[in-house]
């Protein structure tokens, strides 16, 4: 694994010649060695289509390409950092949760309706988290940010999981998301996501939840 957790709010990453990392702009806290940081307007390994998706999703700030030989320390805004390792599968996460990831992972952008149908659209409108989500696919590790730490909740066909949409960080596996309402439409006027909206994930995989409803 490239990333090593220094404490709950900082990770270090080893950079070697011929390899590269991608990070959110402003995520570098310190580094040692011969390391360079270059803006990447093409959306990591996703190329042009990833860049277009990120623009449509409102992500105007480019990623930084990190190359060279040395060690880099990442963190952002004092948020808790959690490292997730992928073994060929796809991670779905809110774009503003992304701190840094290995260059072996391919980045993309997915329209929420592709997984959640019409209710996926409603989720984006109701929670203010947008209609798009970022995807990372392949073999490698990614560091994500959250408020108050992250806990992993397994999802099985027999045990779907309901999550407050604003507490949702990411998920991977063969999961389908659906926005459900715990209240009638009239009761939801003036309410936040909490009791009114629940994101139901069913199938087989893992969902990552932050210990707070506060947005980044």
Secondary structure by P-SEA (a helix, b strand, c coil): cccccccccbbbbbbccccbbbbccccccccccbbbbbbbcccccccaaaaaaaaaacccbbbbbbbcbbbbbbcccccbbbbbbbccbbbbbcccccccccccbbbbccccccccaaaaaaaaaaaccccbbbbbbccbbbbbbbccbbbbbbbcccbbbbbccccccccccbbbbbbbbcccccccccccccccbbbbbbccbbbbbccccccc
